[in-house]
Structure formats: C-alpha cells, structure tokens
C-alpha cells in the first residue's frame, strides 16, 4: 500500500504512472497497412486483418455504422428472420438448461 498516495480530489493514485482514469497507461497499437474493401483507399488499422473479413477505412466504417437498422444489426449481416431463428434456438437451449438445473437440484435434495 505504500505505492499509493492521496491526490488532490481525496482519491488515490499509484506512483507507477498511468492515466487518472483507472491508472492504466495508454496502449499503443501496431498499425497495419490495408486497402479498404469498400472504397479501395489505402489506410491503416489497429488490428491484424483476418482473411475473408472485410476491412474498412475510418470514413467507410463510420458510414457503415450509420446503416444499422432498428434492432442494431446491419442488414447485410443478418436478416430479421435469421435473428428470430437464432432467438428461438437460444430459447430452447435456455429451457433445456433450466430443466437440467431443476433435475440436478431435485437429485441433490433426494441424496441429502
């Protein structure tokens, strides 16, 4: 605890550096040269591109974010029907897990 000292606001800040918002130093990202899949412009991204996944420049990325529909999914990625099918499957999985959990609880109470 000797590494911390009170700051001017009455809180504590470590002597090891970092920002005043959480005490973590800023991460530096390795930038990678890529070509935007939408407009063809050369740009850099802070992640290593994955084969088969589109990469966008910052302008195209912002434009793509604006094209999200009301449920938060891009129409090019998932249709409302596909989303409903996934929700139905997840409901079945949750129901099966709840039944399994109830069975386990009953078995535990019978052994006591």
C-alpha positions in Angstrom: 0.0 0.0 0.0 3.0 2.3 0.3 2.9 2.8 -3.5 -0.2 4.9 -3.4 -0.7 8.5 -2.3 -3.8 10.7 -2.0 -4.4 13.0 -4.9 -5.9 16.5 -4.8 -9.5 15.1 -5.0 -9.1 12.9 -1.9 -8.7 9.7 -4.0 -5.6 7.7 -4.5 -3.3 7.4 -7.5 -0.5 4.9 -7.9 3.1 6.1 -8.4 3.6 3.7 -11.2 2.1 6.1 -13.7 -0.9 5.7 -15.9 -3.9 7.9 -16.5 -6.0 9.5 -13.8 -9.0 7.4 -15.2 -8.2 3.9 -13.9 -4.5 4.1 -13.6 -3.7 2.2 -16.8 -1.2 3.5 -19.2 -2.4 4.0 -22.8 -1.9 1.0 -25.0 -0.1 1.5 -28.3 -1.4 -0.5 -31.2 0.6 -1.8 -34.0 -0.9 -0.3 -37.2 -1.3 -2.5 -40.3 -1.5 -1.2 -43.9 -4.6 -2.3 -45.7 -6.9 -1.4 -48.6 -10.5 -0.5 -47.8 -12.8 -3.2 -49.1 -15.5 -0.6 -49.8 -13.7 2.4 -51.5 -10.3 0.9 -52.3 -8.4 3.7 -50.4 -5.1 2.8 -48.7 -5.4 3.1 -44.9 -4.1 1.7 -41.6 -6.0 -0.2 -38.9 -5.0 -1.0 -35.3 -5.6 -4.8 -35.7 -4.2 -7.6 -37.9 -6.8 -8.2 -40.7 -8.4 -11.6 -40.9 -8.6 -13.4 -44.2 -12.2 -13.3 -45.5 -13.4 -10.5 -43.3 -13.9 -7.0 -44.8 -11.7 -4.1 -43.6 -12.9 -0.5 -44.0 -11.2 2.8 -43.8 -12.4 5.1 -41.0 -14.8 7.0 -43.4 -16.4 3.9 -44.7 -16.6 2.3 -41.3 -18.5 5.4 -39.9 -20.8 5.3 -42.9 -21.4 1.5 -42.3 -22.2 2.2 -38.6 -24.9 4.6 -39.7 -26.6 2.0 -41.8 -27.6 -0.2 -38.9 -31.3 -0.9 -38.7 -33.6 -0.6 -35.6 -32.5 -3.9 -34.0 -28.8 -3.0 -34.1 -27.8 -5.4 -36.9 -26.5 -4.4 -40.2 -28.9 -5.6 -42.9 -26.0 -7.0 -44.9 -25.1 -9.3 -42.0 -28.3 -10.8 -40.6 -31.9 -10.6 -41.6 -34.8 -10.2 -39.1 -35.8 -13.8 -40.0 -32.3 -15.1 -39.2 -32.3 -13.2 -35.9 -35.7 -14.6 -35.0 -34.5 -18.2 -35.8 -31.4 -17.7 -33.6 -33.6 -16.3 -30.7 -35.9 -19.3 -31.0 -32.9 -21.7 -30.8 -31.5 -19.8 -27.8 -34.9 -20.0 -26.0 -34.8 -23.8 -26.5 -31.3 -24.0 -25.1 -32.2 -21.9 -22.1 -35.2 -24.0 -21.5 -33.2 -27.2 -21.6 -30.6 -25.8 -19.3 -33.3 -24.7 -16.8 -34.8 -28.2 -16.9 -31.4 -29.8 -16.4 -30.7 -27.4 -13.5 -34.1 -28.3 -11.9 -33.3 -32.0 -12.3 -29.9 -31.6 -10.7 -31.5 -29.7 -7.7 -34.0 -32.5 -7.2 -31.4 -35.1 -7.3 -29.3 -33.2 -4.8 -32.2 -32.9 -2.4 -33.0 -36.6 -2.7 -29.5 -37.6 -1.7 -29.5 -35.5 1.5 
